[in-house]
Amino acid sequence: MEYPHKPVMVNEVITHLVTLRDGTYVDGTAGSGGHSEAILKNLSDKGRLICLDRDAEAISICRSRLKDPGNRVLFVRANFVDLSLVLSDLGIGRVNGILLDLGMSSYQLDHSGRGFSFSRDERLDMRMDQNGDTTAEEIINRFPVRDLEAILKDYGEEKRARAIARLIEVERRKGSIATTLQLAGLIRSIMPHYNSPWTKDPATRTFQALRIAVNRELENLDRFLDAAPSLMEGRGRLAFLTYHSLEDRAVKKAMAEWEKTCVCPPGMPECVCGKASLFKRVNKKLIRPAIQEIRDNPRARSAILRAAERI
């Protein structure tokens, strides 16, 4: 079967994540199972893999892909932010490795019908978990213009957030903005000179911002980063694939904090805080896809891999 998503930097991920073939590993964003399949191939018969995703369709695809006669794989529909509860329910204390691929899968973009992409006309849904209570359509049509502007500015780093928010406010008075092409066309209408092949579509940042807001992506990432040290065995590895500056900044900041030791004020004769390093970064220099991979899979071009090892 041809699976709809090509996983990014598979060899690099395995090199930086899997250090114990008999260990227990978690793919916290399993998607269509590309990274999960590679992890499983690098585990022994005693190793275990837990595949998490909050998208029911993703879990179904992953389950069909990873047919494991040795029963080494568990599939759980859950958000990675709830991993501590998942592990507790499974009777597992700590694990030897966790991967979070924070990007959108090609399946979600091209086949889910949930409005993640502006390349086709779909409802403005954008929920990764269909049980979620807020859609992009609700944000666009019901949120106060100031809140909408803040979402576009904070989550999309959109320089024209105010102009876009005000245009949306004017347009929605005429009737509901319900589809991706409606919204994208509206944004393009105030940026008519974007047609250079080297220029991003002007709707890109707005769509990113809405997706992040609908799925509480940055909030969930921050909560996971707070909990991560308690989930890891000694010398266990955390690996993150990030795709935009907001999530990469959060991961980089957390790793720097994990490495810190004493935080006593300057001038203290001796340490009284007792703070010890929690992790050491495996790669202080970020890792990007090779040129050939970007040529083969253009969606990999913005990916950054960072990894850290529990002390």
C-alpha positions as CSV (number, residue, x, y, z in Angstrom):
1,M,0.0,0.0,0.0
2,E,1.2,3.5,-0.8
3,Y,0.9,5.6,2.4
4,P,-0.1,9.2,2.0
5,H,2.7,10.8,4.1
6,K,6.5,10.7,3.6
7,P,8.2,10.9,7.1
8,V,10.9,13.5,7.5
9,M,14.6,12.7,8.3
10,V,13.9,9.1,9.2
11,N,17.5,8.0,9.5
12,E,18.4,11.0,11.5
13,V,15.5,10.5,13.9
14,I,16.4,6.8,14.5
15,T,20.1,7.7,15.1
16,H,19.2,10.3,17.7
17,L,16.3,8.5,19.3
18,V,16.8,4.7,19.5
19,T,19.7,3.8,21.7
20,L,18.3,0.7,23.4
21,R,16.9,-2.1,21.2
22,D,15.1,-3.7,24.1
23,G,13.6,-0.4,25.3
24,T,10.1,1.1,25.4
25,Y,9.5,3.9,22.9
26,V,6.7,6.3,22.2
27,D,5.7,7.9,18.9
28,G,3.6,10.7,20.3
29,T,2.4,11.9,16.9
30,A,2.1,8.6,15.0
31,G,0.2,9.9,12.0
32,S,0.3,7.4,9.2
33,G,3.1,5.4,10.9
34,G,6.2,6.3,8.9
35,H,8.4,7.0,11.9
36,S,6.7,4.4,13.9
37,E,7.5,1.7,11.3
38,A,11.2,2.8,11.3
39,I,11.4,2.7,15.1
40,L,9.8,-0.7,15.3
41,K,12.4,-2.1,12.8
42,N,15.2,-0.9,15.1
43,L,13.8,-2.7,18.2
44,S,14.4,-6.2,19.3
45,D,11.7,-8.8,20.0
46,K,11.8,-7.5,23.6
47,G,11.3,-3.8,22.6
48,R,7.9,-2.1,22.8
49,L,6.4,0.8,20.8
50,I,3.4,2.9,21.9
51,C,1.8,4.8,19.0
52,L,-0.2,7.8,20.0
53,D,-2.4,10.2,18.0
54,R,-5.4,12.2,18.8
55,D,-6.7,11.7,15.2
56,A,-8.8,8.5,15.0
57,E,-8.2,8.3,11.2
58,A,-4.4,8.4,11.8
59,I,-4.5,5.6,14.4
60,S,-6.5,3.5,11.9
61,I,-3.9,4.0,9.1
62,C,-1.0,3.4,11.5
63,R,-2.6,0.2,12.8
64,S,-3.0,-1.1,9.3
65,R,0.6,-0.3,8.5
66,L,2.3,-1.8,11.6
67,K,1.0,-5.4,11.6
68,D,3.3,-6.8,14.3
69,P,3.0,-10.6,14.9
70,G,5.1,-10.2,18.1
71,N,2.6,-7.9,19.7
72,R,5.2,-5.3,20.4
73,V,3.0,-2.3,19.4
74,L,0.2,-0.6,21.3
75,F,-2.1,1.9,19.6
76,V,-3.7,4.6,21.7
77,R,-5.9,7.4,20.6
78,A,-4.7,10.2,22.8
79,N,-3.0,13.6,22.8
80,F,0.7,13.5,23.6
81,V,0.1,16.0,26.3
82,D,-1.7,13.2,28.2
83,L,1.1,10.8,27.9
84,S,1.7,10.5,31.6
85,L,-1.9,9.3,32.0
86,V,-1.6,6.9,29.1
87,L,1.6,5.3,30.6
88,S,-0.1,5.0,34.0
89,D,-3.1,3.3,32.5
90,L,-0.7,0.9,30.7
91,G,1.2,0.2,33.9
92,I,4.4,1.7,32.5
93,G,6.6,3.9,34.6
94,R,9.2,5.6,32.4
95,V,10.2,5.1,28.8
96,N,13.5,5.0,26.8
97,G,12.5,7.4,24.1
98,I,9.8,9.7,22.9
99,L,9.4,11.2,19.4
100,L,7.2,14.2,18.6
101,D,6.8,15.2,15.0
102,L,5.0,18.4,15.3
103,G,4.2,18.9,11.6
104,M,1.1,18.3,9.6
105,S,0.9,14.9,7.8
106,S,0.3,14.9,4.0
107,Y,-2.8,12.9,4.7
108,Q,-4.3,15.6,6.9
109,L,-3.4,18.3,4.4
110,D,-4.5,16.5,1.2
111,H,-7.1,13.9,2.2
112,S,-8.8,14.6,5.5
113,G,-11.3,17.2,4.1
114,R,-10.9,19.3,7.3
115,G,-9.7,22.5,5.7
116,F,-6.0,22.4,6.7
117,S,-5.0,23.5,3.2
118,F,-6.1,26.4,1.0
119,S,-5.3,24.4,-2.2
120,R,-8.8,23.0,-2.3
121,D,-12.3,24.1,-1.2
122,E,-13.2,22.5,2.2
123,R,-15.0,23.5,5.3
124,L,-13.0,25.5,7.8
125,D,-12.7,22.8,10.4
126,M,-9.0,22.3,11.2
127,R,-9.6,20.0,14.2
128,M,-7.1,17.2,14.5
129,D,-9.4,15.5,17.0
130,Q,-12.9,15.5,15.7
131,N,-14.2,15.6,19.3
132,G,-12.7,19.0,19.8
133,D,-15.1,21.8,20.6
134,T,-13.9,24.7,18.5
135,T,-13.4,24.9,14.7
136,A,-11.6,27.4,12.6
137,E,-15.0,28.5,11.2
138,E,-16.2,29.4,14.7
139,I,-13.0,31.5,15.3
140,I,-13.3,33.3,12.0
141,N,-17.0,34.1,12.3
142,R,-17.6,34.5,16.1
143,F,-14.4,35.7,17.8
144,P,-14.1,39.4,18.5
145,V,-11.9,41.2,16.1
146,R,-9.3,42.0,18.7
147,D,-9.0,38.3,19.6
148,L,-8.8,37.3,16.0
149,E,-6.0,39.9,15.4
150,A,-4.1,38.5,18.5
151,I,-4.4,34.9,17.1
152,L,-3.0,35.9,13.7
153,K,-0.2,37.9,15.3
154,D,0.8,35.5,18.1
155,Y,0.4,32.2,16.3
156,G,1.0,33.2,12.7
157,E,3.5,36.0,13.2
158,E,1.4,37.8,10.6
159,K,2.6,41.4,10.1
160,R,-0.8,42.4,8.6
161,A,-2.8,40.8,11.4
162,R,-4.9,43.9,12.1
163,A,-5.8,44.5,8.4
164,I,-6.7,40.9,7.9
165,A,-8.8,40.7,11.1
166,R,-10.7,43.9,10.1
167,L,-11.3,42.6,6.6
168,I,-12.7,39.4,8.0
169,E,-15.0,41.4,10.4
170,V,-16.4,43.4,7.4
171,E,-16.9,40.3,5.3
172,R,-18.6,38.2,7.9
173,R,-21.3,40.8,8.4
174,K,-22.3,40.0,4.8
175,G,-22.5,36.3,5.5
176,S,-20.6,33.4,7.1
177,I,-17.1,32.7,5.9
178,A,-17.3,28.9,5.8
179,T,-14.7,27.5,3.4
180,T,-10.9,27.6,2.8
181,L,-11.1,29.2,-0.6
182,Q,-13.4,31.9,0.8
183,L,-10.9,32.8,3.5
184,A,-7.8,32.5,1.3
185,G,-9.4,34.6,-1.4
186,L,-10.2,37.3,1.1
187,I,-6.7,37.5,2.4
188,R,-5.2,37.5,-1.2
189,S,-7.5,40.3,-2.1
190,I,-5.5,42.8,0.0
191,M,-2.1,41.3,-1.1
192,P,-2.5,41.2,-4.9
193,H,1.2,41.2,-5.8
194,Y,2.3,37.9,-4.3
195,N,2.5,35.8,-7.5
196,S,6.3,35.4,-7.6
197,P,7.2,31.7,-7.4
198,W,9.5,32.5,-4.5
199,T,6.8,34.1,-2.4
200,K,4.7,32.3,0.1
201,D,0.9,32.4,-0.4
202,P,-0.3,35.3,1.8
203,A,-2.9,33.0,3.4
204,T,-0.2,30.7,4.8
205,R,0.4,32.4,8.1
206,T,-3.4,32.9,8.8
207,F,-4.0,29.2,8.2
208,Q,-1.1,28.3,10.5
209,A,-2.4,30.6,13.2
210,L,-6.0,29.2,13.0
211,R,-4.7,25.6,13.1
212,I,-2.6,26.3,16.2
213,A,-5.4,28.0,18.0
214,V,-8.0,25.3,17.2
215,N,-5.8,22.5,18.4
216,R,-4.1,24.4,21.2
217,E,-0.8,23.3,19.8
218,L,1.6,25.6,21.7
219,E,-0.3,25.2,25.0
220,N,0.0,21.4,24.6
221,L,3.6,21.5,23.7
222,D,4.4,23.7,26.8
223,R,2.6,21.3,29.0
224,F,4.4,18.3,27.5
225,L,7.8,20.0,28.0
226,D,7.0,20.6,31.7
227,A,6.1,16.9,32.2
228,A,8.8,15.4,30.0
229,P,11.6,14.9,32.6
230,S,9.3,12.7,34.7
231,L,8.5,10.4,31.8
232,M,12.1,9.4,30.9
233,E,14.4,6.7,32.0
234,G,18.1,7.6,32.6
235,R,19.8,8.0,29.2
236,G,16.4,8.0,27.5
237,R,16.1,10.2,24.5
238,L,13.6,12.9,23.5
239,A,13.4,13.9,19.8
240,F,11.4,16.7,18.3
241,L,10.7,17.6,14.7
242,T,9.5,21.2,14.5
243,Y,8.4,23.2,11.4
244,H,8.0,26.8,12.5
245,S,9.8,29.2,14.8
246,L,7.2,29.2,17.6
247,E,7.4,25.5,18.4
248,D,11.1,25.3,17.7
249,R,11.7,28.3,20.1
250,A,9.7,26.5,22.8
251,V,11.7,23.3,22.4
252,K,15.1,25.1,22.3
253,K,14.2,27.1,25.4
254,A,13.1,24.0,27.3
255,M,16.3,22.1,26.4
256,A,18.5,25.0,27.6
257,E,16.6,25.1,30.9
258,W,17.0,21.3,31.3
259,E,20.7,21.7,31.0
260,K,21.1,24.3,33.7
261,T,22.6,23.5,37.0
262,C,22.9,26.0,39.9
263,V,20.5,28.9,39.7
264,C,21.6,30.6,43.0
265,P,22.1,34.4,42.8
266,P,25.6,35.5,41.9
267,G,27.8,36.0,44.9
268,M,26.4,33.1,47.0
269,P,29.4,31.3,48.7
270,E,28.0,27.9,47.9
271,C,25.0,26.4,46.0
272,V,21.9,26.1,48.1
273,C,19.3,25.5,45.4
274,G,20.6,21.9,44.7
275,K,19.5,22.2,41.0
276,A,21.0,19.5,38.8
277,S,20.9,19.1,35.0
278,L,18.0,17.0,33.8
279,F,19.0,16.5,30.2
280,K,22.0,17.1,27.9
281,R,21.4,18.1,24.3
282,V,22.5,15.4,21.8
283,N,22.8,18.0,19.1
284,K,23.4,21.6,20.2
285,K,23.5,22.5,16.5
286,L,20.1,22.0,14.9
287,I,19.7,19.3,12.2
288,R,18.0,20.0,8.9
289,P,17.0,17.7,6.0
290,A,19.6,17.0,3.3
291,I,19.2,18.8,0.0
292,Q,18.2,15.6,-1.8
293,E,15.4,15.0,0.8
294,I,14.0,18.5,0.3
295,R,14.0,17.9,-3.5
296,D,12.2,14.6,-3.0
297,N,9.8,15.9,-0.4
298,P,9.4,19.7,-0.5
299,R,7.3,19.7,2.7
300,A,10.4,18.7,4.6
301,R,12.2,22.0,3.8
302,S,11.3,23.8,7.1
303,A,11.9,20.8,9.4
304,I,14.4,21.0,12.3
305,L,15.4,18.0,14.5
306,R,16.5,18.5,18.1
307,A,17.2,15.8,20.6
308,A,18.1,15.5,24.3
309,E,19.2,12.7,26.6
310,R,18.0,12.3,30.2
311,I,20.7,12.4,32.8
